[in-house]
């Protein structure tokens, strides 16, 4: 039976689909324009339009207004994490000792930065903000060397109120109090509505900094089951609130940490009605609200509230200036209590950083900065998810946030990320174990990975080839085949004794396990770090541990082989020879001018 003749637009559509299938057009890339494809395929423009519409119906291409056609991103192959049920009985906060270890290693730049959710300095507009800060110190330095008003600088509160109007939050500058980060804002809000011994309803898993605050305030908690997509279970919250045991509720309105979930607007309204009915105040954590990947920012609870029952907490730590430690709390009827507590704890927030940040917000630089980091974080999480699909064991589940820059990964039980964390630190890797996000020590088989470091050009290498592998249960740990993989991990994360630099991984394709692999008698080697190090292979080499230094008096015989980037000759015009520091000094005067780099010595 002869086949029906194919239309010309179908042939064009198959040609473009083949480019996407072979990897010539990767997900997120811009497809050839209609005029380009019609010229290349020697067809009419209307035929090209029909072909692209067919590809759009198939889900291969997507159209972006005023931009063109792009290759659609394929949905992740891994499922989302499951919702864990908890006891609704109030309990004390039991913190894991790993939390302090995690915070201690957060600022260690020798570790692969997958632990704390801190944006990388490369992604922040630090240079522009530094110029604004320097100009503010030069012009208004004397005026800024004093205590700020109790609520904070008026200029910054005015800018925050103006930005809040964009997403339906009608705030007055008098409704805002500047704090030392969002953590202090949460602490002040809890002090305003609770007393020691009260019970607070929280998400689970939740931000471990909130757990620290709750324990310091001697508050009990009820962990609410939280879906990785829609957020808190409203029915369970209603049962708990109706019991009369809860004095306050702390929820993240958008892109929670670590799940990355966002409650639908209908659910938010239901939560507000429920809490207002029983007189339970809501403390809203919206620190990730500006890091949204969609066209519009999700509305916070405070923009939907009609009962003045929400205490809003925000910060610039996740978007602009983590080191400035500037956040804010917005409330109406609880402001007097908030100011009393702030006066007794921190008294005031530094003035100079407030004025500089207000200036930065007013000139439009912040909006341009947000658009850039949103694209960067969205691309980073997309790439991280793809690598997790290839490198992590079968049965792994990963979150799909529409904002922020963290991923919640659920490993197949009985994996224990506490043991994995200790081994990872020895290899120069830092991530956040799941137990630190629970008040009762749950989620031992989960972990959180931060994408705040971004994805540099060096990260675009494909995963290196690995031998066929599979996971099984043995002594409560994941056992992975292929002992040669352990040798590659060792050479990746350590410096050879000869002093040579670690080899750069070349781009290779990933081989999938064949059907006969399970029948082979390959020895089993317990490698708890196997899947994590497979995940790390595409990351830039600058995140890997290094033993290079910049001393100026090195006599090591391997110095020539480990020359670093600071070993440069420099020219000091109009300076005597005695004023020229030794080669290799990091601190260089502003009048120094670099010349051609040469190999130098360091240990």
Buried (B, 14 or more C-beta within 10 A) or exposed (E): EEEEEEEBBBEBBBEBBEBBEEEEBEEBEEBBEBEEBBEEBEBEEEBBBBBBBBBBEEEBBBEEEEEBBBBBBEEBEBEBBEBBEBEBEBBEBEBBEBBEBBBEBBEEEEBBBBBBBBBBEEBBBBEBBEEBBEEBBEEBEEEBEEEBBBBBBBBBBBBBBEBBEEBEBEBEBEBBBBBBBBBBBBBBBBBBBBEEEBBBBBBBBBBBBBBBBBBEBEBBBBBBBBBBBBBBBBEBBBEBBEEEBBBBBBBBBBBBBBBBBBBEEEBBBBBBEBBBEEEBBBBBBBBBBBBBBEEEBBBBBBBBBEEEBBBBBBBBBBBBBBEBBBBBBBBEEBBEBBBBBBEEEEEBBBBBBBBBBBBBBBEEBBEEBBEEBBEBBBBBBBBBBBBBEBBBBEBBBBBBBBBBBBBBBBBBEEBBBBBBBEEBBEBBBBBBBBBBBBBBEBBBBBBBBBBBBBBBEBBEBBBBEBBBBBBEEEEEBBBBBBEEBBEBBEEBBBBEEEBEEBEEBEEEEEEEEEEEBEEEEBEEBEBBBBBBBBBBBBBBBEBBBBEEEBBBEBEEEBBEEBBBEBBBEBEBEEEEEEEBBEBBBEEBEEEBEEEEEEEBBBB
